[in-house]
Amino acid sequence: MEAGRRARRAILALRAALLLLLISANAGPCAAAQQLRVAVASPWLLEVASFIGGKQASVRALAVWNDAGVEVPSGRPRAGEIIIAFDAQEAATLKIASGNKKLRILYPKLPLGEEKRRAAFFDPAMLPFIAQETMKIIAGADGKNYSYYQRRLAEFQSRIDSAMGVGRHLLANAKMLDLTGAQGGWVRSSLPGVVRPPDEVWRGWLNGDAAALSAALDEAERRGWLLLLDPWTPQMIRYAAVAHANRLTLAAPQNGMDYFVFLHDIFTQIEKRLKAPAQSAPQGKNKRVGSGK
């Protein structure tokens, strides 16, 4: 009798252990299924939304960067995803209808165009607002985790401040002429010794005032300033700058990068270039500037 009871208890214990194993094995997929699912219109928004969403949201982009830093569509929204776009123009570029009930627009009354949208992600004054609007959308769809998303927003701002502090520490005395298409906004906000041509001068260069452009680059060279370019520097300015040795073209963003590492690396690229020996300018003014050269 006693032996029979022990056997039955052993069988019950075994069944309980098997049940616990089944529960634990299924816990991962069930937990993942509860994550908020988000699709964003650009790889820039992917960096912000992924940070804000953290472990509570699954975020993917509907566009990726190619090697030149140009956004290329890479997918379509899926069932069950909320969709976040910067403005209506960005959504339209991906053929997402304005009437889509899952579509959320960060700035419905502020269409910027691709160049200004890109520049916004290098502007420390704009980034907190982008993150805040993204947080509102994500938290609005997942209210039970609102406090978690608030903490992530606060950390986002802290990371921006920290990255800017690194730049000020590394490059406090650097002198540069900002010829970038986007990344210069980040550098100018952190460093006092960066000069950006006034808008009317910039427009004159783009409208063909080659003499004024050449004179500005010659003056920057005379003063020993670094010419700072990026992947989105307009072509005619890029071609003119190649005749000057003291220049740097910042790296394009890459898919899978860490956003704050990317911002930090802008400063380390500049520091490395400033410490490098002077390079000779190539002959002629019609050669392209190589990345990092």
C-alpha positions as CSV (number, residue, x, y, z in Angstrom):
1,M,0.0,0.0,0.0
2,E,2.7,2.4,1.0
3,A,4.7,1.6,-2.1
4,G,1.7,2.3,-4.2
5,R,1.1,5.7,-2.6
6,R,4.8,6.7,-3.1
7,A,4.5,5.7,-6.8
8,R,1.4,7.8,-7.3
9,R,3.1,10.8,-5.6
10,A,6.1,10.4,-7.9
11,I,3.8,10.3,-10.9
12,L,2.0,13.5,-9.7
13,A,5.3,15.2,-9.1
14,L,6.5,14.3,-12.6
15,R,3.4,15.6,-14.1
16,A,3.7,18.9,-12.2
17,A,7.3,19.2,-13.4
18,L,6.3,18.6,-17.0
19,L,3.6,21.2,-16.7
20,L,6.0,23.8,-15.4
21,L,8.4,23.0,-18.3
22,L,5.6,23.6,-20.8
23,I,4.6,26.9,-19.2
24,S,8.2,28.2,-19.2
25,A,8.7,27.0,-22.8
26,N,5.7,29.0,-24.0
27,A,6.4,32.1,-21.9
28,G,8.9,33.6,-24.4
29,P,6.6,33.6,-27.5
30,C,3.6,34.7,-25.4
31,A,5.6,37.6,-24.0
32,A,6.8,38.6,-27.5
33,A,3.2,38.5,-28.8
34,Q,2.2,41.1,-26.2
35,Q,4.8,43.6,-27.4
36,L,3.4,46.6,-29.2
37,R,4.2,46.3,-32.9
38,V,5.3,49.4,-34.7
39,A,6.4,50.2,-38.3
40,V,8.2,53.5,-38.9
41,A,8.6,55.3,-42.2
42,S,12.3,55.9,-42.1
43,P,15.5,54.5,-40.6
44,W,15.9,57.7,-38.7
45,L,12.6,57.2,-36.9
46,L,13.6,53.6,-36.3
47,E,16.5,54.8,-34.1
48,V,14.2,57.0,-32.0
49,A,11.2,54.7,-31.8
50,S,13.3,51.7,-31.0
51,F,15.0,53.6,-28.1
52,I,11.7,54.8,-26.7
53,G,9.9,51.5,-27.2
54,G,12.8,49.5,-25.5
55,K,11.8,46.0,-24.5
56,Q,8.0,46.8,-24.6
57,A,7.8,47.4,-28.4
58,S,8.9,45.7,-31.5
59,V,9.9,48.4,-34.1
60,R,10.9,47.9,-37.7
61,A,11.5,50.4,-40.5
62,L,9.8,50.5,-43.9
63,A,12.9,52.0,-45.5
64,V,16.7,51.4,-45.1
65,W,19.8,53.3,-46.0
66,N,21.9,52.4,-49.0
67,D,25.7,52.9,-49.0
68,A,25.4,56.6,-49.8
69,G,23.0,57.3,-46.9
70,V,20.0,57.5,-49.2
71,E,16.7,56.1,-47.9
72,V,15.3,53.2,-49.9
73,P,11.9,51.6,-49.3
74,S,12.2,48.1,-48.0
75,G,8.8,46.9,-46.8
76,R,5.1,47.4,-46.3
77,P,3.0,47.8,-43.2
78,R,1.7,44.5,-41.7
79,A,-1.5,43.7,-40.0
80,G,-1.5,44.7,-36.3
81,E,1.2,47.3,-36.6
82,I,0.8,51.0,-35.9
83,I,2.6,53.1,-38.4
84,I,4.6,56.3,-37.5
85,A,5.7,58.8,-40.1
86,F,7.4,62.2,-39.6
87,D,4.9,64.0,-41.8
88,A,2.3,63.3,-44.5
89,Q,4.9,63.7,-47.2
90,E,7.0,60.9,-45.8
91,A,4.0,58.6,-45.6
92,A,3.0,59.4,-49.2
93,T,6.5,58.6,-50.4
94,L,6.0,55.1,-49.1
95,K,2.5,55.0,-50.6
96,I,0.8,54.9,-47.2
97,A,-2.7,56.4,-47.6
98,S,-3.5,59.4,-45.4
99,G,-6.7,57.7,-44.4
100,N,-5.0,54.6,-43.1
101,K,-6.5,54.1,-39.6
102,K,-3.2,52.8,-38.2
103,L,-1.1,55.8,-39.5
104,R,0.2,58.3,-36.9
105,I,1.9,61.5,-38.0
106,L,4.4,63.2,-35.7
107,Y,3.9,66.6,-37.3
108,P,0.7,66.7,-39.3
109,K,0.9,70.5,-39.9
110,L,4.6,70.7,-40.6
111,P,5.6,69.2,-43.9
112,L,9.4,69.6,-44.1
113,G,10.6,67.7,-47.1
114,E,13.4,65.1,-47.1
115,E,16.3,67.4,-46.6
116,K,14.9,69.2,-43.5
117,R,13.5,65.9,-42.1
118,R,17.0,64.5,-42.3
119,A,18.6,67.6,-40.7
120,A,16.1,67.4,-37.8
121,F,17.7,64.2,-36.6
122,F,21.0,66.1,-36.2
123,D,19.4,69.0,-34.4
124,P,19.7,68.7,-30.5
125,A,16.8,71.2,-30.3
126,M,14.5,69.1,-32.4
127,L,15.5,65.7,-31.2
128,P,13.7,65.9,-27.8
129,F,10.5,67.0,-29.5
130,I,10.7,64.1,-32.1
131,A,11.3,61.7,-29.2
132,Q,8.4,63.2,-27.2
133,E,5.9,63.0,-30.0
134,T,7.0,59.4,-30.7
135,M,6.6,58.6,-27.0
136,K,3.1,60.0,-27.1
137,I,2.1,57.8,-30.0
138,I,3.6,54.6,-28.6
139,A,2.3,55.2,-25.1
140,G,-1.1,56.1,-26.5
141,A,-1.2,52.6,-28.1
142,D,0.2,50.9,-25.0
143,G,-1.1,52.9,-22.0
144,K,-0.2,50.3,-19.4
145,N,3.5,50.9,-20.0
146,Y,3.2,54.7,-20.0
147,S,5.7,55.2,-17.1
148,Y,8.2,53.0,-18.8
149,Y,8.1,55.1,-22.0
150,Q,8.4,58.2,-20.0
151,R,11.6,56.9,-18.4
152,R,13.0,56.0,-21.8
153,L,12.2,59.6,-23.0
154,A,14.2,61.0,-20.1
155,E,17.1,58.7,-20.9
156,F,17.0,59.8,-24.5
157,Q,17.5,63.4,-23.5
158,S,20.3,62.4,-21.2
159,R,22.1,60.5,-24.0
160,I,21.9,63.6,-26.2
161,D,23.4,65.8,-23.5
162,S,26.2,63.2,-22.9
163,A,27.1,62.9,-26.5
164,M,27.3,66.7,-26.9
165,G,29.5,66.9,-23.8
166,V,31.9,64.5,-25.5
167,G,32.1,66.8,-28.5
168,R,32.8,69.9,-26.4
169,H,35.6,68.0,-24.5
170,L,37.3,66.7,-27.7
171,L,37.0,69.7,-29.9
172,A,36.6,72.8,-27.8
173,N,39.1,74.8,-29.9
174,A,38.4,73.3,-33.4
175,K,37.7,75.7,-36.3
176,M,35.6,74.5,-39.2
177,L,33.6,75.7,-42.2
178,D,30.4,73.7,-42.2
179,L,29.6,72.6,-45.8
180,T,27.4,69.6,-44.8
181,G,23.9,68.8,-46.0
182,A,22.7,67.6,-42.5
183,Q,25.3,66.5,-40.0
184,G,26.7,70.0,-39.4
185,G,23.7,70.9,-37.3
186,W,24.9,68.5,-34.6
187,V,28.5,69.8,-34.7
188,R,27.4,73.5,-34.6
189,S,25.2,72.9,-31.6
190,S,28.1,71.5,-29.7
191,L,31.1,73.5,-30.8
192,P,31.5,77.3,-30.9
193,G,34.2,77.4,-33.6
194,V,32.0,76.1,-36.5
195,V,30.9,78.6,-39.1
196,R,28.0,78.0,-41.5
197,P,27.6,80.2,-44.5
198,P,24.4,82.3,-44.3
199,D,21.5,81.0,-46.3
200,E,21.6,83.6,-49.0
201,V,25.3,82.9,-49.5
202,W,24.6,79.1,-49.7
203,R,21.8,79.7,-52.2
204,G,24.2,81.9,-54.3
205,W,26.7,79.1,-54.4
206,L,24.1,76.5,-55.5
207,N,22.8,79.0,-58.1
208,G,26.3,79.0,-59.7
209,D,28.3,81.7,-58.0
210,A,31.5,79.6,-58.3
211,A,33.8,82.7,-57.7
212,A,32.2,83.4,-54.3
213,L,32.4,79.7,-53.4
214,S,36.1,79.5,-54.4
215,A,36.9,82.7,-52.5
216,A,35.2,81.3,-49.3
217,L,37.1,78.0,-49.5
218,D,40.4,79.8,-50.1
219,E,39.8,82.1,-47.0
220,A,38.9,79.1,-44.9
221,E,42.2,77.4,-46.0
222,R,44.1,80.6,-45.2
223,R,42.7,80.6,-41.7
224,G,43.6,76.9,-41.2
225,W,39.9,75.8,-40.9
226,L,38.8,72.3,-41.6
227,L,36.2,72.0,-44.4
228,L,33.5,69.7,-43.1
229,L,31.4,67.8,-45.6
230,D,28.9,64.9,-45.3
231,P,27.2,62.5,-47.7
232,W,24.5,65.1,-48.5
233,T,26.8,68.0,-49.3
234,P,25.6,69.5,-52.6
235,Q,27.6,68.2,-55.5
236,M,29.0,71.5,-56.8
237,I,30.3,72.4,-53.3
238,R,31.8,68.9,-53.0
239,Y,33.6,69.4,-56.3
240,A,35.0,72.8,-55.3
241,A,36.1,71.5,-51.9
242,V,38.2,68.6,-53.3
243,A,40.9,71.2,-54.4
244,H,41.6,71.8,-50.7
245,A,43.6,69.4,-48.6
246,N,42.2,70.3,-45.1
247,R,38.8,68.6,-45.4
248,L,36.7,65.8,-44.1
249,T,33.6,64.0,-45.4
250,L,31.7,62.5,-42.5
251,A,30.5,58.9,-42.8
252,A,27.1,57.9,-44.0
253,P,24.7,56.2,-41.5
254,Q,24.5,52.4,-41.7
255,N,21.7,50.0,-41.1
256,G,21.9,48.4,-37.6
257,M,24.0,51.2,-36.2
258,D,23.5,52.5,-32.6
259,Y,22.2,56.1,-33.0
260,F,24.1,57.6,-30.1
261,V,27.3,55.9,-31.1
262,F,26.8,57.4,-34.6
263,L,26.4,60.9,-33.1
264,H,29.5,60.3,-30.9
265,D,31.5,59.1,-33.9
266,I,31.0,62.4,-35.7
267,F,33.2,64.0,-33.1
268,T,35.8,61.3,-33.1
269,Q,36.0,61.4,-36.9
270,I,36.7,65.1,-36.7
271,E,39.3,64.7,-33.9
272,K,41.1,62.0,-35.8
273,R,41.2,64.1,-39.0
274,L,42.5,67.2,-37.1
275,K,45.3,65.1,-35.6
276,A,46.3,63.6,-39.0
277,P,49.2,65.0,-41.1
278,A,48.1,67.5,-43.7
279,Q,47.3,65.8,-47.0
280,S,48.0,67.2,-50.4
281,A,45.0,68.3,-52.6
282,P,44.5,66.4,-55.8
283,Q,45.1,68.1,-59.1
284,G,42.0,69.7,-60.6
285,K,38.7,70.6,-59.0
286,N,36.4,68.1,-60.7
287,K,37.3,65.0,-58.6
288,R,34.9,63.8,-55.9
289,V,35.8,64.0,-52.3
290,G,36.2,60.5,-50.9
291,S,34.5,59.6,-47.6
292,G,36.7,60.7,-44.7
293,K,39.2,62.5,-47.0
